[in-house]
């Protein structure tokens, strides 16, 4: 694994346990509903692909909202994205649920890690949506990926990117990587920041939907299906117009600020994020020190 590969300090320790024996029947019913909705959508993909763009997008949004509701999660969306034209959608990344949530805002091509191809069901759906897959451990492939994103944006497509490059638990978020923002600048299209947040109905924030650390996809899915009264809040922030920032660094920072959740939870989010980042930096320093020590020992034996 490359040293530059984005990572988060979040692990399964961050994730709340919400399951119980009493939740099993409810989870099984939701699982059956989810599989039925997914299968229905997969069967209709060839038909929907022949429709006009306006109808295709409308049906896709409806289907993705139905996927979220089938899991037992209530969906609340505030704001709206531009309905047409090239658009780079960026959001903080917490869960596998983030994908249908953003498609419910505006259907788009997704920049996804190559490993998703191997996921059951989700891999097929992601590939069929025209996703742009990236091998995250190949730094040399990054310029070509930026070119592919820019080409899609110039063609009038919307592209979804999670600039953190990794999932966080939801109590904090990582820094936004800048590469994808260069594609927006090159294509001359706006950037649409979206803030994702999960809470229980009644107000308490939760990390239950998070997909972090050593979690398997099936474990994370079952945790969501077992939970009661989960709410997914999607806040579509004001769009950052083409030319609103002079460079990708400034544009990435503006989008990160728009999606950090400070408007909802105040400085606590920022303080928690800083604590997580300090922890991550400490781990990286420890790893670097270990590597230097190992190298010193190797040289001593030469």
N, C-alpha and C positions, 0 to 999 in steps of 0.2 A: 504494500500500500504506500503510495507516495506521501511525502511529508506535507505537501501542499493541499492534500485532499481535505475538504471542509469536514469538520467534526463538531460535535456538541458535547458538553459535559453531562448532559442528562442521561439517566439510566433508568432501569425498571424501579429503582428506589424512589424515583420522583413520582411514579404513577400510583394513583389511589386504587385501592381494591374496592370494587363495588359489587362483586358477585356474591351469591349465597345460594344454598340449595333451593330456596323458594323461588329464585329467579330463573331456574332451569326451564320450566315450562314456557315462561314468557320468551326466553331467548330462543327456544326451539321454534316457536311460532314465528318470531321475527326472522329467523334464519330461513324458514320455508318461504316467507313473503319476499325476502331479499333475493333468494335464488330464482323465484318466479319472475320478479321484475327484471333481473339481469338476463334471464333466458329469453323473455319476451323481447327485450331490446336487441339482443344478439340476432334473433331470428329476423327482426325488421331492419337490420342495418342495410342490406342490399336495396330494400325498398326506399328507405329514407334517403339513401345516397342519391337517388334519382330526382328527388324533389327540388324545387327552387330553394335558394339559400334561406329566404325568410321563413319558409315553412320548416326547413330542416333544422334551423336554429331554434325555432319555437318548440318543436317536438323534442329536441335534445335537452333543452332547459327543463321541460316538463318531466322528461324521463329521469333526469338527474335529481330533481327535487323529489320524485317518487322513490328513488333509491335511498335517499337520506331518510325519508319518512318511514320506509320499510324497516329501517334499523331501529326505529323507535325514537329517533332524534327529531326534535322540533326545529324548524328552520326559520330564522328571522334575518331578512336582508334589508338593509337601509342603503339608499343611494342606487345609482344605476351607471353602467358603463356605456360609452358610445356604442350604438348598435351596429355600426359598420365601419369599414376601413381598417388599415393596419393599426394594431394596438398591442403594446407589450403589457400584459397583466402580471403584476408581481405581488406576492403575499408572503407573510410569515408562514412557516411550515410546522405543523404539529402532528397531523394524522393522515392516514390514507383517506379519511373522509374529506380532506381538503380538496381532493381532485373533483368529486361531483359537486362540491359546494361552489367552486369557481366556475365549473361548466354551467351551473344554474344561473350565474351572473351573466356570462357570455361564453358560448361554446368556442373553443380555441384549440389549436395545436399545442401540445405540451412538450416542454423540454424535460425528458425523463432519463434517469439512470438506466443503463443497459440491463441491469439485473431485473428490472420490472418485467422484461419479456418472459421471464421464467415463472412469474407469479401465476397461480391458478386463477382463471377467469379474468382477473384484472389485467394480466399481460395481453390477452387477446383483445380486450376492450381498448387498452391504451394504444396498441399497435394499429387497430382498425380506425382509430380517431386521427391518424396521420401524425402521431407523435414523432418528435425529433429525439432520437436516442443518443446519449453521450456516454462514453467510457470515461468515468471521472478520474481514473488513475492514469490517464494518458494526457499529460500536459500539452504535448505537441499537437494533439487533435483540437485543442481549444480554439485557435484562430479559424479553423475550418467550420467549427460549430457556430461561431459568431457570424460567419458569412452565411450559413444556412438559415439562421434566425433572421438576419437582415433581409435575405431574399424572400422569405415567407412574409415578412412585414411589408416589403415593397409591393408584394402581390395582393395586398389587401387583407391578409389573414391576421387573426389575433393569435398571439403566442403566450402561453402561460409559463412563467419561470418562478421557481422558489430560490431567490438569490442567496439564502443562507447556505444552501448546498447540503443541508442535513436537517432532520427534524429536531425540534426542541419540545420540552414538556408542556409549554404554554404559560408557565409562570415567568418566563424570560424569553428573549429571542437573541439570535446571533447577528453579527455584522452582515450586511448585504455585500456580496461579491460584485465586482463592477463589470465583468466581461459582457453580460447580457445587455447592460445599459449602453455599451458601445454599439450594439446592433441597432438599438432604437435611434441613436444619434446618426448612425450611417444611413438608416432608412428614412430618417426625417419623420418619425411617427411619435405620437404621444405615449406616455407611460401611465398606466392605471394602477395606483396602489390599492390594495385590498387588505383590510385587517380581519383576521379570523380569531374567534374566541369561543371557548366552550365553557358552559356553566350549567348548573342545575337550575331547573325552573324554580324561581324564588330568589335567585341572585348569587349564590355561592359559586365561585369559579372552581373548575375541576380539571385535573390532569388525566382523568379516566380514558378519554379518547386518544391520548398520545401514543405514538408508535415510535419508541425510542430504544436505544441500547440493544440488548439481546432479545428483545421481543420478536416473536414470529408474527407473520401477518394473521394467521388463524387465531393466535392468542389475543391479539389486539381487537380483531373483529368480534370474538366472543365476549370480550370485556364490554364493548359498546352495546352488543345485543342484550347483555345481562343487566345493564344499568337502567335505572328508573329516572324519568324526567330530565333527560339530557337536552340541552338547547345549544344549537350552533348559531352563533351570531356572525353575520357577514356584513362588515361595514365597508361600503364602496366609497373611498375617499375622493376628493376633487382630483381630476385628471391633471397630470403634469404635461403641459403642452410641448409640442416639438419646438426646440429652440429655447425652452425655459431654463436650461442649464448649459454652461459653456463646455463642460466635459463630463465624462462618465463618473468621475469621483463625486462631483457635486450632485449629479442626478441620482446616483445610488444613495447618497446620504439623505437627500430630500425624500426619496421613496421609503427609506428605512424609518425616518422620523415620522412619516405619515402612518406607518403600520405598526408602531411600537406599542400601541394600546395606552399611551399615557393619558389620553383624553378620558379613558374609562376608569383607570385605576391609580392615577396620580403617580407620584414619585416612587411608590413602592415597586412598581414594575421595573423602573430604571435601576433602582438599588439592587433588586434581585438579579436583574440581568448582569449588572456589574459584578456581583458576587459570583455568578456562574462563570462569567468570563475570566475572573481572577483565578477561579478553580481550574478552568481549562488551561490557562497560561501556566499555572503551577505544574499541572500534569505534563505539559509539553516540555517545560524546563527540566523536570525530573527525567523524562525520556531522553532528552538531549544529553543530560549529564551521564545517564547510564550508557548511552552510545559512545560518549567520549571516553568513559572509563573502559569500556570494552575495547575500543581502539588502542588505548594506551597499553592494555594487557597484551593485545596482539603484537604491537610493535616491540614489546619487551621480549617476545619469544622469537623475533626475527634474528 
